[in-house]
Amino acid sequence: MSASSQAFPRSNGPVAVAGAGISGLSAAYTLRQAGIDVVVVDPRPRAGGVMETTRLAGCLVEGGPDSYLAQKPWATALIRKLGMEQELIGSNDERRKTFIVRDGRLVPMPDGLLMMVPTRILPMVGTRLLGWPTKIRMGLELLRGKPVDGRNIDVSVAEFFRDHYGQEAVDYLAEPLLAGVYGGDPERMSASSVLGRFVELERKHGSLSLGVLRERKAAAGKHPAGPIFRSLREGMGSLVERLVAAIGPERLLLGQSVVALEPQHEGFHVQLEMGAIQASQVILAMPAYAAAALIAPLEAEAAGLLERIPYNSSATVALVYDASQLPRPPEGFGFLVPRRERQTLVAATYVQNKFPHRTPDDKVLLRCFVGRAAEENELLRNDQRLVEAVLGDLRRLTGLSAQPREQAVFRWPRAMAQYEVGHAGLVAEVRQRLATIPGLHVAGNAFEGIGIPDCVRLGTQCAEAAIRASGPD
Ligand SMILES: Cc1cc2nc3c(=O)[nH]c(=O)nc-3n(C[C@H](O)[C@H](O)[C@H](O)COP(=O)(O)OP(=O)(O)OC[C@H]3O[C@@H](n4cnc5c(N)ncnc54)[C@H](O)[C@@H]3O)c2cc1C
């Protein structure tokens, strides 16, 4: 999101980018490509924000994101610009099978779901995941007519989905699928911001299932089939390394926060914990609550709105086993645990099935995801207690009782923005208000997409707006 693209008095200083996550790095890279000087500031000792790749017992371990949705083009475009195309890998979709926990047991997710929308009758009839009333309701949903006026007010994801398929489908499809991405509460999440495509399908077709089927028919043969998720051979951290190299490591000020911003006749005085920068423009690519603190003295209303965007905390726990420790090889990509099942675990990925080249043949790597809205007290446990809770869940749910050979915990406090009901309106108002501060731009996962591709898109757009605002040479 760009606060302003209007030209304003030019200064010769660099563009200051506050935040060295993928949003800030994408912005800084785009600016450097246009020959504009940048300084990237981040309080952490390393660049990448929540993107962190490491190695454990010969396995490539992702502490934060492990891949991105292939369907969204912006991350792939950035990877290509960086000359990393050869390093792109796809998820091993031949083994794509996901389980959902129901009454303490792993149940395969029925075939034919597009995200959470059922499109095939037989697999839905046969599944143990849902009871007959829900199955009948899913069949009848196909007969749902177009809404007379459409939905002109935002509703929660739970309300939207319940209206189509009932509460059980919210509990055992929508909630676990979205918790694995947002860690959020479907009763609070915005349908238009999180399920915008389905809100549009409802407007056009009434029935979501029918809408998906018609859309699919219209698109048949138009898009080449490819993997659902993409990643990089050496992990998402290799994208961070390549971005830093392209930006120039000397342009990164790590271990330093931006603590205040002061607009001046030409550009900004950017106060750091130690020292200051004279910047021509500023891109804030940090969590909304951190940006709010800097914006408050300049535009109190915009800051108040940014502060209202909640963030969830999460952690991933990587567990490495010798393959011989497991009674049988785990099946599929992994499993999701609905909140109703009352476990610590939100999801677990069997890495060797999703991205086989990331583990040696004799190792099994489980990537466990913890952290769900209103359950952050789980994260307050110390690392050992967190691991014990996760191991307890694995024992109950999968029968795996062996102790891992190696383990690692990665904590991400207040890193996942939550798009609550009314989010799009809030973001539009923030945009409008910040447009009164020329040269200030805001990026990050708080606005129009939490995934890596959307963060790349917004960071790049901010940089393009900054390039336009700096005027012709
Ligand atoms: C565990 C986990 C798993 C995920 N999995 C996936 C996935 O598989 N696929 C996917 O597409 N997405 C995934 N996501 C989401 C995605 O990774 C993030 O939304 C995205 O990386 C956020 O990037 P960002 O640059 O906006 O924010 P961050 O990466 O949070 O970076 C923001 C940076 O701002 C810095 N900062 C804070 N305050 C200041 C200040 N005052 N001055 C300067 N800098 C400051 C912070 O230190 C931080 O480094 C996942 C997220 C998490 C946490």
The ligand as an SDF file (V2000), in Angstrom:
LIG
                    3D

 53 58  0  0  0  0  0  0  0  0999 V2000
    5.3770  -19.7160   11.5140 C   0  0  0  0  0  0  0  0  0  0  0  0
    4.9020  -19.0650   10.2480 C   0  0  0  0  0  0  0  0  0  0  0  0
    4.6700  -19.8440    9.1310 C   0  0  0  0  0  0  0  0  0  0  0  0
    4.2540  -19.2420    7.9460 C   0  0  0  0  0  0  0  0  0  0  0  0
    4.0850  -20.0240    6.8410 N   0  0  0  0  0  0  0  0  0  0  0  0
    3.8350  -19.4370    5.6490 C   0  0  0  0  0  0  0  0  0  0  0  0
    3.8920  -20.2030    4.4410 C   0  0  0  0  0  0  0  0  0  0  0  0
    4.1970  -21.4000    4.4540 O   0  0  0  0  0  0  0  0  0  0  0  0
    3.6330  -19.5570    3.2680 N   0  0  0  0  0  0  0  0  0  0  0  0
    3.3580  -18.2140    3.1940 C   0  0  0  0  0  0  0  0  0  0  0  0
    3.1390  -17.6820    2.0950 O   0  0  0  0  0  0  0  0  0  0  0  0
    3.3180  -17.4570    4.3370 N   0  0  0  0  0  0  0  0  0  0  0  0
    3.5690  -18.0320    5.5380 C   0  0  0  0  0  0  0  0  0  0  0  0
    3.5860  -17.2730    6.6850 N   0  0  0  0  0  0  0  0  0  0  0  0
    3.2780  -15.8390    6.5810 C   0  0  0  0  0  0  0  0  0  0  0  0
    4.4260  -15.0290    5.9830 C   0  0  0  0  0  0  0  0  0  0  0  0
    5.6400  -15.7090    6.1970 O   0  0  0  0  0  0  0  0  0  0  0  0
    4.5140  -13.6520    6.6340 C   0  0  0  0  0  0  0  0  0  0  0  0
    3.2560  -13.0020    6.5830 O   0  0  0  0  0  0  0  0  0  0  0  0
    5.5360  -12.7700    5.9110 C   0  0  0  0  0  0  0  0  0  0  0  0
    6.7910  -13.4210    5.8220 O   0  0  0  0  0  0  0  0  0  0  0  0
    5.6530  -11.4530    6.6790 C   0  0  0  0  0  0  0  0  0  0  0  0
    6.6670  -10.6770    6.1160 O   0  0  0  0  0  0  0  0  0  0  0  0
    6.8250   -9.1620    6.5900 P   0  0  0  0  0  0  0  0  0  0  0  0
    8.0880   -8.6440    6.0020 O   0  0  0  0  0  0  0  0  0  0  0  0
    5.5890   -8.3900    6.2780 O   0  0  0  0  0  0  0  0  0  0  0  0
    6.9010   -9.2290    8.1880 O   0  0  0  0  0  0  0  0  0  0  0  0
    8.0470   -9.8770    9.1920 P   0  0  0  0  0  0  0  0  0  0  0  0
    8.6620  -11.0240    8.5160 O   0  0  0  0  0  0  0  0  0  0  0  0
    7.3310  -10.0190   10.4520 O   0  0  0  0  0  0  0  0  0  0  0  0
    9.1070   -8.7030    9.2190 O   0  0  0  0  0  0  0  0  0  0  0  0
    8.8490   -7.4790    9.8620 C   0  0  0  0  0  0  0  0  0  0  0  0
   10.1590   -6.9430   10.3750 C   0  0  0  0  0  0  0  0  0  0  0  0
    9.9440   -5.6480   10.9550 O   0  0  0  0  0  0  0  0  0  0  0  0
   10.8830   -5.4970   11.9870 C   0  0  0  0  0  0  0  0  0  0  0  0
   10.5360   -4.3760   12.8590 N   0  0  0  0  0  0  0  0  0  0  0  0
    9.6510   -4.3420   13.8850 C   0  0  0  0  0  0  0  0  0  0  0  0
    9.6880   -3.1220   14.4670 N   0  0  0  0  0  0  0  0  0  0  0  0
   10.6110   -2.3750   13.8100 C   0  0  0  0  0  0  0  0  0  0  0  0
   11.1010   -1.0320   13.9610 C   0  0  0  0  0  0  0  0  0  0  0  0
   10.6400   -0.2000   14.8850 N   0  0  0  0  0  0  0  0  0  0  0  0
   12.0800   -0.5910   13.1170 N   0  0  0  0  0  0  0  0  0  0  0  0
   12.5490   -1.4030   12.1390 C   0  0  0  0  0  0  0  0  0  0  0  0
   12.1060   -2.6800   11.9340 N   0  0  0  0  0  0  0  0  0  0  0  0
   11.1460   -3.1610   12.7650 C   0  0  0  0  0  0  0  0  0  0  0  0
   10.8440   -6.8680   12.6810 C   0  0  0  0  0  0  0  0  0  0  0  0
   12.0020   -7.0760   13.4630 O   0  0  0  0  0  0  0  0  0  0  0  0
   10.7470   -7.8120   11.4920 C   0  0  0  0  0  0  0  0  0  0  0  0
   12.0120   -8.3240   11.1030 O   0  0  0  0  0  0  0  0  0  0  0  0
    4.0120  -17.8340    7.8830 C   0  0  0  0  0  0  0  0  0  0  0  0
    4.2310  -17.0540    9.0250 C   0  0  0  0  0  0  0  0  0  0  0  0
    4.6870  -17.6550   10.1990 C   0  0  0  0  0  0  0  0  0  0  0  0
    4.9410  -16.7980   11.4110 C   0  0  0  0  0  0  0  0  0  0  0  0
  1  2  1  0
  2  3  1  0
  2 52  2  0
  3  4  2  0
  4  5  1  0
  4 50  1  0
  5  6  2  0
  6  7  1  0
  6 13  1  0
  7  8  2  0
  7  9  1  0
  9 10  1  0
 10 11  2  0
 10 12  1  0
 12 13  2  0
 13 14  1  0
 14 15  1  0
 14 50  1  0
 15 16  1  0
 16 17  1  0
 16 18  1  0
 18 19  1  0
 18 20  1  0
 20 21  1  0
 20 22  1  0
 22 23  1  0
 23 24  1  0
 24 25  2  0
 24 26  1  0
 24 27  1  0
 27 28  1  0
 28 29  2  0
 28 30  1  0
 28 31  1  0
 31 32  1  0
 32 33  1  0
 33 34  1  0
 33 48  1  0
 34 35  1  0
 35 36  1  0
 35 46  1  0
 36 37  1  0
 36 45  1  0
 37 38  2  0
 38 39  1  0
 39 40  1  0
 39 45  2  0
 40 41  1  0
 40 42  2  0
 42 43  1  0
 43 44  2  0
 44 45  1  0
 46 47  1  0
 46 48  1  0
 48 49  1  0
 50 51  2  0
 51 52  1  0
 52 53  1  0
M  END
$$$$
